[in-house]
Amino acid sequence: MTETIQTAMDRLMTISVELQDYVAEDGLLYCGSCKTPKEAFFPNGKKLFGRDRHPAECRCRQATREKQEKEERARTRRIPHTPVSMTVCWNCVHRLPAQVPA
């Protein structure tokens, strides 16, 4: 069980490193594009699973994510919404009286 947890934590703590990224004097990985940290230290010098730092979102990655979220919200607003009261449950359809042709 501990190995599974460790594997999951390793995946969560993995940071994508680009070619232009660099490690600054404070030991943190910085984005080469926007020059902001891609990782941060845990507060009060704490450690989690033997690690003293965690992934953080750099400014350019945050801007990209926010743009994608905005586009997704705009896209989902365009999808017509059918109120639940207007939907017909398949289980209820067979209970309706048969239509008599005119």
C-alpha positions as CSV (number, residue, x, y, z in Angstrom):
1,M,0.0,0.0,0.0
2,T,2.8,2.4,0.9
3,E,4.4,1.8,-2.6
4,T,1.1,2.8,-4.3
5,I,0.9,6.0,-2.2
6,Q,4.5,6.8,-3.0
7,T,3.9,6.2,-6.7
8,A,0.9,8.5,-6.7
9,M,2.8,11.2,-4.8
10,D,5.6,11.0,-7.3
11,R,3.2,11.6,-10.1
12,L,1.6,14.5,-8.3
13,M,4.9,16.1,-7.5
14,T,6.4,15.8,-11.0
15,I,7.0,19.1,-12.7
16,S,7.3,19.5,-16.5
17,V,10.7,20.9,-17.3
18,E,11.1,22.9,-20.5
19,L,14.4,23.5,-22.2
20,Q,14.6,27.2,-21.2
21,D,13.7,26.5,-17.5
22,Y,16.4,27.0,-14.9
23,V,17.2,26.5,-11.2
24,A,17.7,29.8,-9.3
25,E,20.0,30.5,-6.3
26,D,17.1,29.6,-3.9
27,G,17.1,26.0,-5.4
28,L,13.7,26.3,-7.0
29,L,12.9,25.6,-10.6
30,Y,11.9,28.7,-12.6
31,C,10.0,29.1,-15.9
32,G,12.3,30.4,-18.6
33,S,9.5,32.3,-20.3
34,C,7.9,34.3,-17.5
35,K,10.7,34.0,-14.9
36,T,8.3,32.9,-12.1
37,P,8.8,29.8,-9.9
38,K,7.4,26.4,-11.1
39,E,7.7,25.0,-7.6
40,A,7.5,26.3,-4.0
41,F,8.8,25.2,-0.6
42,F,6.3,23.9,1.9
43,P,5.6,26.4,4.7
44,N,7.6,26.3,8.0
45,G,10.2,24.0,6.5
46,K,7.8,21.0,6.6
47,K,8.3,18.0,4.4
48,L,5.8,15.7,2.8
49,F,6.9,12.2,1.8
50,G,10.5,13.3,2.1
51,R,10.0,16.3,-0.2
52,D,10.5,19.9,0.9
53,R,8.8,21.5,-2.2
54,H,5.7,21.1,-4.3
55,P,4.7,22.1,-7.9
56,A,3.5,25.6,-8.4
57,E,1.9,27.3,-11.5
58,C,4.1,29.8,-13.2
59,R,2.5,33.0,-14.6
60,C,2.4,31.9,-18.2
61,R,0.9,28.5,-17.4
62,Q,-1.7,30.2,-15.2
63,A,-2.7,32.6,-18.0
64,T,-3.0,29.6,-20.4
65,R,-5.2,27.7,-17.9
66,E,-7.4,30.7,-17.2
67,K,-7.9,31.2,-21.0
68,Q,-8.9,27.6,-21.5
69,E,-11.3,27.7,-18.6
70,K,-12.9,30.9,-19.9
71,E,-13.3,29.3,-23.4
72,E,-14.8,26.2,-21.8
73,R,-17.3,28.2,-19.8
74,A,-18.3,30.1,-22.9
75,R,-18.7,26.9,-24.8
76,T,-20.8,25.2,-22.1
77,R,-23.1,28.3,-22.0
78,R,-23.9,27.9,-25.7
79,I,-25.2,24.3,-25.2
80,P,-29.0,24.5,-24.8
81,H,-30.2,23.2,-21.5
82,T,-33.3,21.1,-21.3
83,P,-35.0,21.5,-17.9
84,V,-35.5,18.2,-16.1
85,S,-39.3,18.8,-16.1
86,M,-39.3,18.6,-19.9
87,T,-37.3,15.4,-20.2
88,V,-39.1,12.1,-20.6
89,C,-37.9,9.1,-18.6
90,W,-37.8,5.9,-20.7
91,N,-39.3,4.0,-17.8
92,C,-42.3,6.4,-17.9
93,V,-42.9,6.3,-21.6
94,H,-44.2,2.7,-21.7
95,R,-46.8,3.7,-19.0
96,L,-48.3,6.4,-21.2
97,P,-51.7,5.5,-22.9
98,A,-51.3,4.3,-26.4
99,Q,-51.9,6.8,-29.1
100,V,-54.9,5.9,-31.3
101,P,-54.4,6.8,-34.9
102,A,-57.1,9.2,-36.3
